[in-house]
Amino acid sequence: MKINIKTTQLDITPSLKEYIEEKIGALDKLIERYDAEGGVEIWIEVGRTTKHHQKGDVFRAEADLRLPHKVLRAEDEDADIRVAIDRIRDKLKREIEKYKETR
């Protein structure tokens, strides 16, 4: 699975990039058979919701997982970017399970 990371209004640090690759990369074992069929890729976008926002849900994480014949999407906002990433991973995991039941 190829992981593509895009940022908006946020500088991505090496530790954050490693965190994203570790957490989202864990989904790879759930989609191995689809990856063998024809290249699965995931687009992750992380960033701030606004330039001036200081409290509350400041960070946003989105993911588009492109599987054969289907695109699974998850998004979340939180005060901590790592929590938002964990939540989109969990949402994608549930979506993958639903996808597996139909294929």
C-alpha positions in Angstrom: 0.0 0.0 0.0 1.3 3.4 -1.0 0.8 6.2 1.6 0.6 9.7 0.3 0.6 12.5 2.9 -0.6 16.1 2.2 -0.6 18.9 4.7 -2.6 22.1 4.9 -1.7 25.0 7.2 0.7 22.7 9.2 4.3 21.8 8.9 4.8 18.1 9.1 7.6 16.9 11.4 9.5 13.7 10.8 8.0 12.2 14.0 4.5 13.0 12.8 5.2 11.5 9.4 6.5 8.4 11.0 3.5 8.2 13.3 1.1 8.4 10.3 3.0 5.8 8.4 3.0 3.5 11.4 -0.7 3.9 12.3 -2.1 3.9 8.8 0.4 1.3 7.6 -1.1 -1.1 10.1 -4.1 -1.3 7.9 -2.0 -3.0 5.2 -2.5 -6.5 6.6 -6.3 -6.1 6.3 -6.1 -5.3 2.6 -3.2 -7.5 1.4 -5.3 -9.4 -1.1 -6.6 -6.2 -2.7 -3.1 -4.8 -2.9 -1.9 -7.8 -4.8 -4.7 -7.3 -7.4 -3.8 -3.9 -8.4 -2.1 -1.3 -6.3 -3.9 0.1 -3.3 -3.1 3.6 -2.2 -4.2 5.9 0.5 -4.2 9.7 0.6 -3.8 11.3 4.0 -4.4 15.0 4.6 -3.6 16.5 7.9 -3.7 20.1 8.9 -5.2 22.9 11.0 -8.9 23.8 10.6 -8.1 27.5 10.5 -5.1 29.8 10.9 -6.5 31.6 13.9 -8.2 28.8 15.8 -6.5 28.2 19.2 -8.9 26.0 21.2 -11.2 23.1 20.6 -11.0 20.9 17.5 -7.9 22.6 16.0 -6.5 19.7 13.9 -8.1 17.8 11.0 -7.2 14.5 9.5 -8.8 13.0 6.3 -8.1 9.7 4.5 -9.1 8.3 1.1 -8.3 4.6 0.8 -8.5 3.6 -2.9 -9.4 0.0 -3.3 -10.4 -1.8 -6.4 -13.9 -0.6 -7.4 -14.3 1.5 -4.2 -12.9 4.5 -2.3 -13.3 4.4 1.5 -13.2 7.8 3.3 -12.7 8.8 6.9 -12.2 12.2 8.5 -12.0 13.5 12.0 -11.1 16.7 14.0 -9.6 16.9 17.4 -7.4 19.1 19.6 -4.6 16.6 19.1 -3.5 15.6 15.6 -2.4 12.1 16.8 -5.9 11.4 18.2 -7.5 12.4 15.0 -5.2 10.1 13.1 -6.0 7.2 15.4 -9.7 7.8 14.9 -9.5 7.8 11.1 -7.5 4.6 11.3 -10.3 3.0 13.4 -13.0 4.4 11.0 -11.1 3.0 8.0 -10.7 -0.4 9.7 -14.5 -0.6 10.2 -15.1 0.4 6.5 -12.6 -2.2 5.3 -14.5 -4.9 7.3 -17.7 -3.8 5.6 -16.0 -3.8 2.2 -14.7 -7.4 2.8 -18.2 -8.6 3.6 -19.5 -7.4 0.2 -16.6 -8.7 -1.9 
